[in-house]
Amino acid sequence: MQHRRISSRRTVVAGGAAVALLIAGLTFQSANASDRTEGFTAKKLSATAAGELAASLDKRLGADAAGTYYDAGARTLVVNVVDEAAADSVRDAGGTARIVAHSLAELAAARQGVGDRANVPGTSWAVDPVTNKVVVTADRTVTGAALTRLNQTVRELGDKAELRRTAGEFTPYLAGGDAIHSGGGRCSLGFNVVKDGAPHFITAGHCGQTGSQWSGTAGGSAVGEMVESSFPDNDYALVKYASGATAPSEVNLYNGDTQPIARAGEATVGTQVQRSGSTTQLHDGAVTGLDATVNYGNGDVVNGLIQTSVCAEPGDSGGSLFAGDTALGLTSGGSGNCSAGGVTFFQPVPEVLATFGAEIG
């Protein structure tokens, strides 16, 4: 885990961060016949509204649901289903129905199969609703017998899986957003939150241990103490501000402005997102996968992550992934950089808030 030195322009910071990986090549596929029902027009939705509709339809469709994604160009929610009856329910709710070959249960089983048979360092795997497959990504360190095992596992899963390569190396990143420092290491503040009526902030768990002291400048006075931390499996931590700290609910956009953050929300595949980080500042991209697992090596496997095409570099860990005024994730790790692009992974914010009993504020 590499530590990098940076500076911060203020002691109490607003949030931000990201990680860099290879661009995932998200391409919305043409709809099946069920998308082209004569006279049907899907509702135009914001990304936030699409996420809310997706959650509602997942509950309503149950086993007939096969994943959702947001078509940002058309501003519609695309819902994968396995039969026409479910497609009618989607249309009734205003979504675009798309009949696919594999249910979520089948893809979940395939995803578990990858984890059971080919969980090697330098790999990640996530369900991709756009391709209706489990996309397995291997970084440049996966070679020889490990790559052979990975290829064999993917072949055995048939059309339920595909293997992609990324030129970089999956690593958890340190730093990002408005900079935070501890013991010579740098990370990024994710979002300011309130717990038990007191100001705190959330960041990546791999940034530090419970009891570590954090400041806004290298070698500066501590502004808070890490009171909880979880890594691996999860990647989140909670820092309690010192008495009297000011903690605005906003993210640094690095252009003289900030983005107010009003709420936390679940990510949706296809949603355009931004991330702020102290190393690479503000960049954008799209959500390309959910519930991703990444094996960083040395036994550090993290589950349940958001996968994106946003670029980032070491120094961005812990920082903010957001869409408008909605907090989505905390930067965990990835590969690549902001010159060549990359694949990035983010810890979902709603899970973090629920675990810590905190709220955006």
N, C-alpha and C positions, 0 to 999 in steps of 0.2 A: 504494500500500500504506500503510495508515494505522497510525501508531504510537500506542499509548495507554499511559498511566502507571497502574501499580497498585502495591500493596504486597503483601508476602508475610510470613507469620507465622513462617517459619523459613528457614534458609539452605539446607539440603538438603531437597529436596521429593520427594513421592511420586508424582506423576503426575496426569493429568486434563486434559480439555479438550473443546471441541466447537465447532460452527459452526451458524449458523441459516439455514434455508431454508424454502420453502413446503411444508406438509404434503402428501405425495404421494398421499394418499387410497388407501391399501392396502386392498383389499377382496378377501377370498378368494372365488373363484368357486365355484359349485356344481360338484360332480364330474360327470364324464361317466359313461356306463353302466358303464365298467370300474371305477369307484370303488365301485359298489354290488353287487359280486359277492356272491351269496347265501352266507351263512355265513362270509364273510371278515371278520376283525377286524385292523386294523393295530396294530402294536406301539405302546405308549405310550413316548415317548422324551423325554429332556431335550434342550434345544437343542444341547448339546455332542454327545450321542450321535447326534442327527439329522444334524449336520454330518459326523460320521465315517461314518455310513451313506451319506450323499449322495456323499462322495468315493469310497467303495467301489463304489457302483452306477454312478457315472460311468465308472469303469474297466471294469466288467463289461459295461455296455450299449453302450459305444462310440458308433457312429453312430446307434443307436436312442434315445439319451438326448436329451431335449429340455428339460432344466432341472429344478430342484427348488426347493421352498420348504417352510418349517416352518409348520404350522398350530398356533399357540401355544395356541388354545382347545382343540383336540382332542388336542394333544401328539403329533402324528403328522407324519411326513415325507411330503409329496406329491411324487410323481415323474412328470414329464411324459414320455410315450413316444409313439411314432408307430404302434405296432401291438400286437396282442393278445399275441404271443409275448413281447415285451418287458414287457408288463404282467404276465404270469405270473411273470417273473423278479423284478419288483418286489415282488409279493405274497409270493413265496417268502422274500424277505429281510425282510418285515415292514413294507414301505412301502405307501402308498396310491397306486395307479396311476391316471393320468389321461391318456387319449388326446387328443392335441392335433393341430392342423393343421400346425404348422411344427417342423421339427427344429432342433437347435442350429446345425447347419451353415447352414441357410437363414437363421436369425436373425443369425448372425455375418456372412453376406454382406450382409444388409440393413443391419446396423450399419456395416459397412465402406462401404457405399454412402452413408450419411449423412456419414461422415467425408470421403469423396472429393468429394462434390458440395455439401455444405451446412455445412462447418466454419467457422462464423462466430462472432465473439466474442459471449459472452452465452448460449451454448447448451451443453447436455450431452446425452448419449445413452447408454442402457444397455439390455441385454436384461432384460425383466421376465417371469419365468416364470409369474407369476400370470395375466397377460393373454395370454401367449404372443406378445408383440410386442416390438419395439424402441420404447421410450418416449423421445421427443425432447422436451426441456424448453427453452423459450426464456424468458429473463428480460425485464424491461421495456425494456431498451435495444435489443432486436431489433425493428426497424421497417422500413418501406419496402421497398427492393429485397431486403434480406437476409431479411426475413420472407417475402416472396413466393417467394424461392428455397427457403427452408425448407419452406414449405407445398407447393410443387410437388414437392420431393424426397419428402416423406412421402406425398403422393397417389400418386406413381409406385410406391411400395412396397406399395400396396394394404393388405390386412389384416395385413401384417407389421409395420406401424408406426403410431404415433399421436403427435400433437403436443399438448403441454400447455404452459401458460404459468405463470410464477411472477411475483408482483408485485414481488419484490426484484431485486437485481442480484448476479450471481455475482462474488465477489471472494475471493482468498485472505485468511484472517484472521490477525492477529497476536495472540498471548497465549493463556492458558488454563490449566486444571489448577491446580497450584501454580505460581505465577508464576516466570518466569525472564526476566532482563533483559540487554540488550546494547546499548550505545551509544545509550541513550534509547529503544529499542524494547522491547516486551514480547511474549513468547510463553508457551506452556505446556509444561511437562514432560510427555512422554507416558508412558514406562515406564522404570524403572531396569533396566539389563541388565548382563551381564558379558561382556567381550571380553578374551581372552588373560589371564584371571584377574584383571583390573582392573575396578573399577566405572565404568560409563558410563551415560548416559541417551540415549534417542531422542526426537526431536521433528520438527517440520515443516522441510523443506528451504528453504522460502521465508522462514523466520525469519532466516537469516543465512548467512554465507559461511565456508568453511574458514578457521580461524585466529581467528575472533571469540571474545571472552571473554564468559562468562555468569556472572551472579550471581543470588542469591535475592531481593535487594532492589534497588530503583532506586538506582544509584550506589554499591552495596555492593561489597565485595571479591569478586573472581572466584572461583567455586567450580569452574569447568571451562572447557575450550577445545573449540570445535567442530573436530573432526578430519576429518570428511567431511560433504559436503552435496550434495544432488542436487535441482535444480528448474530448469526445468519437466521435462515427461515423467513424472518421478517427483516425490514431495514428501516427502523424508525426510532426516534429518541425525543425526549421532552426535556426542555431546559426552563427552569424557573428564573425569571428576572429578579434582580436585586430590588430592594425596596426603593420606590420612587421612580422607577424606569418608565419611560413613555414608549408604548408599543402600538403604533398605528396599524390598522388592518389594511395593508397595501403592499404592492410589489414594486420594486425599483425597475423602471423601464430603461434606465441608462440614457435618457435623452433630456433629462431635466424634469420629467414627469413621473408620476406613479400611477399604478392601476389599483383602485380600491377593490378590496375583496370582501364580498358580502356573505358568501355561503360556500359550502363544500358540496361537490356533486360527483356522481359516478361517470367515468369516461365512457365514450361510445366510439367504436371503430369508425373511422372516417372523419371524425371531428377535427377541425383545424385548431391547433393549440399553440401556445407560446410558453417559453421557459426563460427565466432570468437567472444569470449566474455571474459571479464576480470575475471569473476567468474569461468567458466568452460573451458576457453581457446578454442581450436579448436576441433570441432566435425563434423561428417558428417551424412548424411541420404538421404532421397528422398522426393521430392514433392509428396504429396498424395491428394491434392485438391486445387481448385481455387475458388475465389469469396466466401470465407467462411465468415459466420457471427458467432461471439462469444459473448455471454452475460456474462460479468464478474461479474454481480450483481451491486447493488446500482445504477441502471440506466445506467451503462457503457456498451453500446452495440456498437461493432465495426464491420463494414461491409467491404467487398471486400478484404479479407485477403488471403494470401497464407498459406495453411496448410501443415505441413511436419512431418516427423518422427525423425527429429533431436532433440537430447536431449539438455536440458539447465536448468539453475537454477536461482533463484533470484539473481540479480546483472548483468544479461546479456541484459536487455532491451535496445533497441535502436541500438544494434550492427548489424553487417553485415551478410547477407545471400548472398552467391555468388556461381557462377559456373565458375571456371577458372578466366578469366579477366573480367567477366560480373557481375555487381551489380544487384541483384534481389530483396532483401527485407530488411526491418528493423524489428528487433525483437519486437514483441508486447507483447505476453503473452502465457500462456499455463498451463500444469500440469505435474507432475512427476519430475524426476531428472536424473542425468547422471549415476546413479547406476541402476535404474529400467527402464529408458526410459520414453518416454512421447509423447504428441502431442504438436506441437508448431505452433504459428501463426505469420505471418510476413506481414507488410505493404509493398505493391509493390512499388519499387523505381521509375519506370517510372511515376506513378501518382504523386509522391512527386515532382519530377523534373518539371513536367508540371505545377503543382500548384504554385510552387515558381519561375518559370522562371529561373531555374538553370540548370547546366550541370555538368556531371562528369568531374573532373579535379583537 
